Amino acid sequence: MGMAASQARLLSITARLTDNEQSGQAVSYAKERLANQTDQINAEYNNALSATKYTVLTSFNGAEANYSDLNYALITSSQVAELGKQYIVSDTKGRVLVTEEQADRFKQSNGELNKFLALYGYSMSDIDPDIKLANGNDTETEEKIHQAWDEYLTSVGIEYGDSEHDFGFGWMSFGAAGSGYATYTEGGTVKPINFEGTTQEQRDLYNYAMALTESYCSQSATPAKTAYNVENKQMITYYENLFNRMLSGDYFTYTNDPNKANNDSAHFIYSSSDDDMNKSPLSDASTFISELKKGNFKLEYYSTSEGGFVATTLSEDESIQEVKDEAKIAEAERKYTQALEDLERKDNRYDLQLKKLDTEHNTLQTEYDSVKSVVDKNVEKTFSIFS
């Protein structure tokens, strides 16, 4: 091999050795990054093992209590209320959070409980809905209505006199159930019976007398689900409690309809801290619980002893429990196993690359040493000739 050719070959091998060593370093750095990723995956997995969720009591199977994952729709549902605890959610201003449907129907009711109930197909009337004034007078029913109005009128200090016992009560209907108003005929003049009270007790007496009067006097359709059937009473109470809470403390809801949000002060488009417009607390459980934990929302339940809703918390309420989130833990284990398998495959691939580079490096180093030896001998021979 000539001197020039040997030098060129030596330079080529040197370049390849440099490239080989740089490739080896790059693979080694990649293996280090895999180690860091492994540490991160292990930390995330360990955190996931402590994942918890909130559940609420929803039923009993004999003596065994059954719990379901907590979300807005469930905890405020009649299903939970049937177990004796009706919940509502309020904000820091005391306004109750309701569904769009509840907000719309409350607005339609115009402050009238009987109409609100009718929009859900209920009536608090506890007389037989088949008994109608149009079918002929029913003395027992008329006496029940008299007694209901007497209690209300007495509570507000109004007296119609003895003539009221001639049953001068009637109903002015606008067609749909719950859309009319009670009347009293005195001296041939039909007069509306307006609410004249100031207390909730007086309002309750008025609403009950109104419901009885409509059921008996109105010829329009009366809601089929009346308190005459005891199975309906729980739902009637559920909607009545909700209505009274909305009436006394105001209300709000979330919507995806910009027109509603712009035209109704009770409708809002939800925007979370990460600007996700779709994760409304009404539909997203994690957002709902997060708002509760941050104190933006508060839980309340109806107390019969207090005669209204009282505050409770996730940690203090005996019907709510925090448990391990087995689903999240199982998902974390699946992801953890998958991630480790991926990292192991990459690590094995890097090991093969390093082994290949190491073999190539040894081959190049041997060739380098051989060519360098030839070059050194050529140089030595050249110097001996000219010396």
C-alpha positions, 0 to 999 in steps of 0.5 A: 500500500502506497504512502498516500493511500495509507494516509487516506485510509487512515483518515477514513478509518479515523472518521468512521471511529469518531462517528462510531463513538458519537453514535455510541454516546447518543445511544448511551444518553438515550438509555439514560433518558429511559432510566429517567422515564422509568423513575417518572413512571414509577412515581406516577404509578405510586401516586395512582395507587392512592387514588380515591373517589367519592361515593354516595349511598343509593340503595340497600340490598337487605342490610347491605348498603350500596354506594355509587360514584358521586356526581351532580346528577346522582346526589341531587336525584330523587333516587338518593332522596328516597333514602331520606336525604334530599341534597341540593348544591349551592354556590357561595352566594347561596344560589342553588345549582339546577339543571336547565330543565329545572331552571326553565320550568321554574321560570315557566311556573312564575313563582307558583308551586302548583304550576311547577309541580304540574309541569312535572305531571304532579299535584299535591291534591290528595282527593280522588282525581276522579271526583269532579264538581262537573259530575255533581257535588260531593259533600265530603270533598267540598268540606275538605276544600272548605277546611283547607281555605279556612286554615289559610284565611284564618292564618292571614286574618281574612274572613268571608263570612258564613256564606262561604259554606255555601261552597262559593269556590271555583277555578279559573282555568287557562287550559293546562293543569296548574295554569289557573287560579282559585276563585270565590263567588260572593254576592254573585261576583266571582273574585280571585283568591290571591295570596295575602300571606308573608310566611312559608307556612301561609304559602303552604296552606294557600298552595294546598287549598289551590291544589284541592280546588283545581282538582275538584273544580277544574274541568281541564286535565288534572295531573295523573300523579296526585298525592291521593296515591301515596306512592306519589307523595315522595316525588311531590315533596322532592319537587316542592322542597326544590321549588321552595329552595329556588324561590327563597335563595335564587338559582342558576344553571349551566348551558351550552346555548350562548343565547340563553347565557346572554338573555337569562341571568340564571344561565351561564356557560361554564369555563373551567381553569383550563378553559375547557368549556365542555366540562360543566359540573352538571355533567362532569363528575371530576369538575363537580367534585373539584368545585366542592373541594375548592369551596366554590360549591356547597352541599345541602340536605333537607332537614325535616327537623329544621324545615329546610336545607342545611349545610353538609360536607363531603367529609362530614356527611354519613351518606358519603364516603371516600374509597379507593378508586379501583378503576383508576388504580387498575387503569394505572396498573395497565398503563404502568405495565404497558409503559415498562414494556415499551421502555424495556423494548427500547432498552433492548433495542439500544443494547443491540445498537451498542453491541453492534457499534462496539463490534464495529468499533473493535473492527475499525480499531484493529484496522486502524492499528494495522494501517497505522503500523504500515504508515509508521513503517513507511515513514521509518523507511523513508527517513532511513533512505534520506538519512 
